[in-house]
């Protein structure tokens, strides 16, 4: 394993759910020189701003946690924003990393890169094997471009740029906006409100049949540290010049119906669950094959019920500040 604890590591997007979890993880592991810059200081959609920051601070490693993210509704409503902002962020950071000889880079993407009807569980070699899920295709294309940027710089220039594709994330720092959030924060807020008001029912989008895998963001942060420190030979043995990304997940999925039932238990909701099948389901199943990263020695630690309970306690501690 490589020692990066004493090196300058820029966590781009450190204020987001993923970036803040990576920051906590690396600080607790003894990293002494983390570079943290809010968007007001460095707008990652600006090539000039990114290049100036890298030139001035000379990071020896970069973790790309900066991204524009959201659920089905947000992706459907703002497709141009999702593809453009993410293409700009990743291309600016990766190009600057190459230009200023950054030793190692970790790009964080999403499991939506895989085809809508990919074989389950989804292996890394399923990338580009079929059509994407239409509801988030622009975002997915941007993430695929990030992988291919890292891959291409590695092939052409011998860079050490690594890509991790996590499954659906949740946990401390999640986005609870009523229109733009993912499934877990959206349901958590809905069930919490229903429990408080003793509502008779909670309506859940879709049929409840799609199956999803969920990873606590603290587990992803631990995986980021693991991959950041993994020696180059081990990384190259696990990947290839044409397949330069690795999945990160739990290897366990649940149906949306099962998730809703678990959410009701965690929040104390006693009413009826109603599934609105007129709303889109998205892909029928999304489960990652995590054998590559497991074979390298990393395993998740946080079980779903434990993670949801901790996330709900954090949500309650915010006193409603996450709703606007």
KEKOL-767458 format. One line per field, with one value per residue: x, y, z of N, C-alpha, C in turn; residue number from 0. Coordinates in steps of 0.2 Angstrom, whole numbers. Layout:
BEGIN
n_X <- (X	...) $
n_Y <- (Y	...) $
n_Z <- (Z	...) $
ca_X <- (X	...) $
ca_Y <- (Y	...) $
ca_Z <- (Z	...) $
c_X <- (X	...) $
c_Y <- (Y	...) $
c_Z <- (Z	...) $
i <- (NUM	...) $
//
This chain:
BEGIN
n_X <- (4	2	9	1	-2	5	6	0	-17	-30	-47	-59	-75	-78	-88	-100	-110	-103	-90	-88	-88	-77	-67	-69	-65	-52	-46	-47	-39	-27	-22	-13	-12	-24	-32	-44	-57	-70	-84	-85	-72	-66	-73	-77	-82	-76	-62	-51	-51	-49	-37	-29	-30	-24	-11	-6	-7	-2	-6	-3	-11	-28	-45	-60	-74	-83	-98	-113	-128	-143	-160	-172	-182	-175	-165	-173	-179	-168	-159	-149	-141	-136	-128	-119	-113	-107	-98	-90	-84	-77	-68	-61	-54	-47	-39	-31	-24	-16	-9	-1	6	0	1	-8	-25	-42	-57	-74	-88	-104	-116	-125	-119	-120	-129	-147	-153	-143	-133	-136	-127	-120	-105	-89	-85	-97	-99	-105	-112	-125	-140	-143	-152	-166	-170	-160	-150	-142	-134	-127	-120	-111	-103	-98	-89	-80	-74	-68	-60	-50	-45	-40	-30	-21	-18	-11	-2	3	-2	-8	-23	-38	-54	-69	-84	-97	-112	-129	-130	-131	-133	-125	-126	-133	-144	-159	-169	-185	-188	-177	-170	-162	-169	-168	-166	-178	-188	-186	-188	-202	-208	-204	-211	-224	-225	-224	-236	-245	-251	-262	-257	-243	-237	-228	-217	-219	-220	-214	-207	-194	-177	-164	-147	-139	-127	-118	-112	-101	-95	-91	-82	-72	-68	-63	-51	-44	-42	-35	-23	-19	-6	2	4	-5	-17	-16	-16	-28	-36	-37	-29	-40	-51	-54	-60	-68	-80	-90	-99	-111	-115	-128	-145	-161	-179	-189	-201	-197	-188	-196	-204	-194	-190	-202	-202	-190	-193	-204	-217	-234	-244	-252	-244	-243	-242	-238	-241	-241	-230	-213	-203	-189	-174	-176	-168	-153	-138	-122	-108	-95	-84	-71	-65	-67	-59	-47	-46	-55	-70	-87	-94	-106	-122	-138	-150	-144	-137	-148	-154	-145	-144	-156	-157	-147	-153	-165	-158	-155	-165	-175	-168	-164	-174	-176) $
n_Y <- (-6	11	26	40	48	59	67	80	81	84	85	87	94	94	97	91	76	64	69	75	64	57	66	66	52	52	61	55	44	50	58	73	84	89	97	108	116	127	129	143	147	139	135	121	119	128	129	137	141	129	125	135	133	120	123	132	125	113	98	81	71	68	68	65	70	80	84	85	79	69	63	53	62	75	72	70	82	92	88	93	101	91	83	92	100	89	84	95	97	85	84	96	94	82	85	95	88	80	90	96	86	77	64	54	50	49	45	47	39	32	19	19	19	7	-4	-3	-15	-24	-39	-47	-50	-33	-33	-26	-27	-25	-13	-1	-11	-11	-2	13	17	27	37	43	45	56	60	48	46	56	51	40	45	51	40	35	46	45	32	34	44	36	26	34	42	36	39	38	36	33	25	23	15	18	10	14	28	33	42	52	69	68	73	81	88	91	89	85	75	58	41	36	47	54	46	44	57	58	47	50	63	58	49	58	65	56	50	42	34	32	37	29	31	22	4	-3	-15	-14	-18	-13	-9	-3	8	13	30	31	19	19	30	24	14	23	28	16	12	24	22	10	0	3	-8	-18	-12	-11	-25	-29	-22	-16	-9	-6	-7	1	4	1	-8	-3	-8	-17	-29	-34	-33	-25	-25	-10	-10	-18	-9	2	-4	-6	7	12	5	10	24	23	23	19	17	13	7	13	11	19	16	23	31	32	18	16	7	-11	-18	-16	-21	-23	-32	-35	-42	-39	-28	-33	-44	-38	-34	-26	-23	-20	-12	-8	-12	-12	-9	-4	7	15	18	26	36	42	47	56	65	69	76	88	97	101	109	103	103	113) $
n_Z <- (0	-4	4	7	17	21	11	-1	-3	-13	-11	-21	-21	-7	2	-1	1	-2	-3	10	18	13	17	31	33	29	37	49	47	48	39	34	26	19	5	4	-4	-5	-17	-19	-19	-29	-43	-50	-63	-71	-81	-80	-66	-60	-65	-60	-47	-45	-50	-41	-28	-30	-28	-24	-25	-31	-27	-35	-30	-33	-41	-51	-45	-43	-41	-50	-54	-54	-64	-75	-76	-78	-89	-98	-89	-81	-89	-95	-84	-77	-86	-88	-75	-73	-84	-83	-70	-72	-84	-78	-68	-76	-83	-72	-67	-57	-45	-42	-45	-41	-48	-45	-49	-54	-53	-63	-75	-82	-93	-95	-95	-91	-87	-72	-56	-60	-69	-71	-85	-92	-96	-108	-115	-119	-121	-111	-95	-99	-90	-84	-93	-99	-87	-85	-96	-95	-84	-89	-99	-90	-85	-96	-100	-89	-92	-105	-103	-95	-104	-114	-108	-97	-85	-67	-65	-57	-57	-48	-46	-37	-30	-27	-15	2	18	31	28	16	2	5	-2	-8	-21	-28	-23	-20	-19	-5	4	0	3	17	22	19	26	39	41	39	50	61	60	61	49	38	27	16	1	-12	-25	-40	-44	-34	-36	-42	-39	-29	-24	-9	-2	12	14	22	21	7	8	15	5	-4	2	3	-11	-15	-8	-13	-20	-36	-45	-40	-43	-57	-60	-57	-65	-82	-98	-106	-97	-84	-72	-56	-47	-33	-19	-9	-13	-11	-13	-12	-14	-19	-12	-1	5	8	18	28	30	36	48	54	55	63	57	56	47	31	16	0	-17	-31	-46	-58	-59	-64	-64	-66	-70	-69	-61	-51	-47	-41	-46	-35	-35	-39	-31	-19	-20	-19	-6	1	10	13	29	35	38	30	38	50	45	39	51	58	49	49	62	61	52	60	69	63	63	54	45	33	23	14) $
ca_X <- (0	6	8	-1	-4	9	5	-6	-23	-36	-54	-64	-82	-77	-94	-105	-111	-97	-83	-87	-87	-70	-64	-69	-61	-45	-43	-47	-34	-21	-20	-11	-12	-29	-33	-51	-59	-77	-86	-84	-65	-64	-79	-74	-85	-72	-56	-47	-51	-47	-30	-25	-29	-19	-5	-4	-7	2	-8	0	-17	-34	-51	-65	-80	-87	-103	-120	-131	-150	-164	-176	-186	-170	-162	-178	-180	-163	-154	-144	-137	-133	-123	-114	-109	-102	-93	-85	-80	-72	-63	-56	-50	-42	-34	-26	-20	-11	-4	3	9	-2	4	-13	-31	-47	-63	-80	-94	-110	-118	-130	-116	-121	-135	-153	-154	-136	-133	-135	-125	-116	-98	-86	-85	-104	-99	-106	-114	-132	-143	-143	-158	-167	-172	-153	-145	-137	-129	-123	-115	-105	-99	-94	-84	-75	-70	-64	-54	-45	-42	-36	-24	-17	-15	-7	3	6	-5	-11	-29	-42	-61	-73	-91	-101	-119	-133	-127	-135	-130	-124	-124	-137	-148	-166	-173	-191	-189	-170	-166	-163	-174	-168	-168	-185	-193	-185	-192	-209	-210	-204	-217	-230	-225	-225	-243	-249	-254	-264	-254	-238	-237	-221	-217	-218	-223	-211	-204	-187	-172	-158	-142	-137	-120	-118	-107	-95	-91	-88	-76	-66	-66	-59	-45	-41	-40	-30	-17	-17	0	0	4	-11	-22	-16	-17	-36	-40	-33	-30	-47	-56	-50	-64	-69	-86	-90	-105	-112	-117	-134	-150	-168	-184	-191	-206	-194	-185	-201	-206	-189	-191	-207	-200	-185	-196	-210	-223	-238	-250	-252	-240	-247	-237	-241	-238	-241	-224	-208	-199	-182	-171	-179	-163	-146	-134	-115	-103	-90	-78	-64	-63	-67	-53	-41	-46	-60	-77	-91	-95	-112	-128	-143	-154	-140	-136	-154	-156	-140	-145	-162	-155	-144	-159	-168	-154	-154	-171	-179	-164	-163	-180	-177) $
ca_Y <- (0	18	31	46	52	65	71	85	77	88	82	91	93	91	99	86	70	60	73	76	58	56	71	63	46	53	65	50	40	53	63	79	89	89	103	109	123	127	131	150	148	135	132	115	119	133	126	142	141	123	125	140	130	115	126	135	121	107	92	75	66	72	64	69	69	85	81	87	73	70	58	53	69	80	70	71	90	96	83	97	103	85	81	98	101	84	84	101	96	79	85	101	91	77	88	99	83	78	95	97	79	74	57	49	53	44	48	44	39	29	12	20	19	1	-4	-4	-22	-27	-45	-45	-43	-30	-33	-20	-28	-24	-6	0	-17	-10	5	15	19	33	43	46	44	61	59	41	47	60	47	35	50	52	34	35	51	42	27	37	47	31	23	38	46	32	42	33	39	27	26	19	16	15	9	20	30	37	43	58	74	67	79	80	92	87	88	83	70	51	37	35	53	56	41	45	63	57	43	54	67	54	46	63	68	50	50	35	31	35	35	28	31	16	-2	-6	-21	-14	-20	-8	-10	4	8	19	34	30	13	22	34	19	12	28	28	9	13	29	19	3	1	3	-15	-22	-9	-13	-32	-30	-18	-17	-3	-5	-8	4	6	-5	-7	-3	-10	-22	-36	-36	-28	-26	-21	-4	-12	-20	-3	6	-7	-5	14	13	3	15	30	22	24	13	17	9	9	14	11	23	12	27	34	28	13	16	1	-16	-21	-13	-24	-23	-37	-32	-47	-36	-24	-38	-48	-34	-34	-22	-26	-15	-14	-5	-16	-7	-6	0	13	19	21	31	42	45	50	63	69	72	81	94	101	104	113	100	103	119) $
ca_Z <- (0	-4	10	5	23	22	4	-2	-7	-14	-11	-25	-19	0	6	-3	5	-3	-1	17	21	12	22	38	33	28	43	55	46	49	33	37	21	14	2	4	-7	-7	-24	-20	-20	-35	-47	-54	-70	-74	-82	-78	-59	-58	-67	-56	-40	-45	-51	-35	-22	-32	-25	-26	-27	-31	-26	-38	-27	-35	-46	-50	-44	-41	-42	-56	-56	-56	-70	-80	-77	-80	-92	-100	-83	-78	-93	-96	-78	-75	-91	-87	-69	-73	-89	-80	-65	-75	-88	-74	-65	-80	-84	-67	-65	-51	-45	-42	-45	-40	-50	-42	-54	-52	-56	-68	-81	-85	-97	-91	-94	-90	-83	-64	-54	-66	-69	-75	-92	-95	-98	-115	-118	-121	-120	-104	-93	-102	-85	-81	-98	-99	-82	-86	-102	-92	-80	-94	-101	-85	-85	-102	-99	-85	-95	-110	-100	-93	-110	-118	-104	-91	-78	-63	-64	-55	-57	-44	-48	-32	-31	-24	-9	7	24	33	22	10	0	7	-6	-10	-29	-31	-19	-22	-16	2	8	-2	7	24	24	18	31	45	41	41	57	66	59	61	43	37	22	13	-6	-14	-32	-44	-42	-28	-38	-44	-34	-28	-19	-6	1	16	11	25	18	1	10	17	-1	-8	5	1	-18	-15	-5	-16	-25	-43	-48	-38	-47	-64	-60	-56	-71	-89	-101	-108	-92	-79	-67	-52	-44	-25	-17	-4	-16	-8	-15	-9	-18	-16	-7	5	7	11	24	32	32	40	54	56	57	67	54	57	42	25	11	-6	-22	-37	-52	-64	-59	-67	-60	-68	-71	-65	-55	-51	-42	-44	-45	-32	-33	-40	-25	-13	-21	-17	1	4	11	17	36	38	36	28	44	54	41	39	58	59	44	52	68	59	49	65	73	59	65	48	40	26	19	9) $
c_X <- (4	4	7	-3	-1	9	-1	-11	-28	-42	-58	-71	-82	-84	-100	-105	-105	-91	-82	-86	-80	-66	-63	-65	-54	-42	-42	-41	-27	-18	-19	-11	-18	-30	-41	-53	-66	-78	-84	-77	-63	-71	-76	-77	-80	-64	-50	-46	-48	-39	-26	-24	-24	-12	-2	-3	-3	0	-4	-5	-23	-40	-57	-72	-85	-92	-109	-124	-139	-154	-167	-179	-181	-167	-167	-179	-175	-157	-148	-139	-133	-127	-117	-110	-104	-97	-87	-81	-75	-66	-58	-51	-45	-37	-29	-22	-15	-6	1	6	7	-1	-2	-20	-37	-54	-69	-86	-100	-112	-122	-126	-117	-128	-141	-154	-148	-137	-132	-132	-120	-109	-95	-86	-92	-104	-100	-109	-121	-134	-144	-151	-160	-168	-165	-148	-140	-131	-124	-118	-109	-101	-95	-88	-79	-71	-65	-58	-48	-41	-38	-30	-19	-14	-10	-1	6	3	-7	-18	-34	-49	-64	-80	-95	-109	-123	-131	-132	-131	-129	-122	-128	-142	-156	-171	-179	-191	-182	-167	-167	-168	-174	-170	-175	-190	-192	-189	-200	-212	-210	-210	-224	-231	-227	-232	-248	-254	-256	-261	-248	-237	-230	-222	-215	-221	-220	-207	-197	-183	-166	-154	-140	-131	-120	-112	-100	-91	-88	-81	-70	-63	-61	-52	-41	-38	-35	-23	-15	-11	-2	0	-2	-17	-22	-17	-25	-39	-36	-33	-37	-53	-53	-54	-66	-76	-85	-97	-105	-113	-124	-139	-157	-173	-186	-197	-203	-191	-190	-203	-201	-189	-196	-205	-195	-188	-202	-217	-228	-244	-248	-247	-244	-242	-240	-237	-238	-234	-219	-204	-191	-180	-174	-174	-156	-142	-127	-112	-97	-84	-71	-61	-63	-61	-46	-40	-50	-67	-81	-93	-102	-118	-133	-147	-150	-138	-142	-155	-151	-142	-151	-161	-151	-149	-163	-164	-153	-160	-174	-174	-162	-168	-180	-172) $
c_Y <- (6	22	38	51	59	70	75	81	82	84	87	89	91	93	95	80	66	63	74	70	56	60	68	57	47	57	59	45	43	57	70	85	89	96	103	116	123	130	139	151	144	132	127	115	124	130	131	142	135	123	129	137	125	118	129	130	114	100	86	70	71	66	68	67	75	82	85	80	74	64	58	59	74	78	71	78	94	91	87	99	97	83	86	99	96	83	89	99	90	81	91	98	86	80	92	94	81	84	97	91	77	67	52	53	47	48	44	44	36	23	13	20	12	1	-5	-11	-26	-34	-43	-51	-40	-30	-27	-21	-27	-17	-5	-7	-17	-3	6	16	26	39	46	46	49	61	53	42	51	56	42	39	51	46	34	40	48	37	29	40	42	28	27	41	42	35	36	36	33	29	21	21	13	14	15	21	33	38	50	63	73	73	77	84	88	85	84	78	63	48	37	41	55	52	43	51	61	52	46	59	63	51	52	66	62	49	42	31	35	32	35	27	24	10	-5	-13	-20	-15	-15	-10	-3	3	14	23	33	24	15	26	29	16	16	28	21	10	18	26	13	4	0	-4	-19	-19	-11	-21	-33	-27	-20	-10	-1	-6	-5	7	0	-3	-6	-3	-15	-29	-38	-31	-30	-22	-15	-5	-14	-14	1	3	-6	2	15	11	8	21	29	23	18	12	12	12	8	15	14	20	17	31	30	24	14	9	-5	-18	-18	-16	-25	-29	-34	-36	-44	-33	-29	-42	-45	-33	-29	-25	-20	-17	-12	-9	-10	-4	-2	7	18	22	27	37	46	49	57	67	72	77	88	99	105	108	110	100	108	118) $
c_Z <- (0	2	7	11	24	16	4	-6	-7	-15	-14	-23	-12	4	4	2	4	-1	6	20	19	16	29	38	33	34	49	54	46	44	35	32	16	12	1	2	-8	-14	-25	-21	-27	-38	-52	-61	-74	-75	-79	-70	-57	-59	-62	-49	-40	-46	-45	-29	-24	-28	-28	-27	-27	-31	-29	-35	-29	-41	-45	-50	-42	-43	-49	-59	-58	-62	-76	-82	-80	-83	-95	-95	-81	-82	-94	-90	-76	-80	-90	-81	-70	-78	-86	-75	-68	-80	-83	-70	-69	-82	-79	-63	-58	-51	-45	-42	-45	-42	-48	-47	-51	-56	-62	-75	-85	-88	-93	-90	-94	-86	-76	-61	-60	-65	-73	-82	-96	-97	-106	-119	-120	-120	-113	-102	-95	-96	-83	-87	-99	-93	-83	-91	-99	-88	-84	-97	-96	-84	-90	-103	-95	-89	-101	-108	-98	-98	-113	-115	-98	-85	-74	-60	-63	-55	-52	-45	-42	-34	-27	-16	-4	13	26	28	16	8	1	3	-9	-17	-31	-28	-22	-17	-8	6	6	3	15	26	24	24	38	46	43	48	62	66	60	55	42	32	19	6	-9	-22	-35	-41	-36	-30	-40	-38	-34	-23	-16	-2	5	14	15	23	11	3	11	10	-5	-5	3	-6	-19	-13	-9	-21	-32	-47	-46	-42	-54	-65	-60	-62	-77	-92	-104	-103	-85	-73	-62	-48	-36	-23	-11	-7	-14	-10	-12	-14	-15	-11	0	9	11	17	29	35	37	47	58	59	62	64	54	52	36	20	4	-12	-29	-43	-59	-64	-61	-62	-61	-70	-67	-60	-56	-45	-45	-42	-42	-31	-34	-34	-19	-13	-19	-10	5	4	15	24	38	34	35	34	49	51	41	46	60	55	47	58	66	56	55	69	69	59	59	43	33	21	14	4) $
i <- (0	1	2	3	4	5	6	7	8	9	10	11	12	13	14	15	16	17	18	19	20	21	22	23	24	25	26	27	28	29	30	31	32	33	34	35	36	37	38	39	40	41	42	43	44	45	46	47	48	49	50	51	52	53	54	55	56	57	58	59	60	61	62	63	64	65	66	67	68	69	70	71	72	73	74	75	76	77	78	79	80	81	82	83	84	85	86	87	88	89	90	91	92	93	94	95	96	97	98	99	100	101	102	103	104	105	106	107	108	109	110	111	112	113	114	115	116	117	118	119	120	121	122	123	124	125	126	127	128	129	130	131	132	133	134	135	136	137	138	139	140	141	142	143	144	145	146	147	148	149	150	151	152	153	154	155	156	157	158	159	160	161	162	163	164	165	166	167	168	169	170	171	172	173	174	175	176	177	178	179	180	181	182	183	184	185	186	187	188	189	190	191	192	193	194	195	196	197	198	199	200	201	202	203	204	205	206	207	208	209	210	211	212	213	214	215	216	217	218	219	220	221	222	223	224	225	226	227	228	229	230	231	232	233	234	235	236	237	238	239	240	241	242	243	244	245	246	247	248	249	250	251	252	253	254	255	256	257	258	259	260	261	262	263	264	265	266	267	268	269	270	271	272	273	274	275	276	277	278	279	280	281	282	283	284	285	286	287	288	289	290	291	292	293	294	295	296	297	298	299	300	301	302	303	304	305	306	307	308	309	310	311	312	313	314	315	316	317	318	319	320	321	322	323) $
//
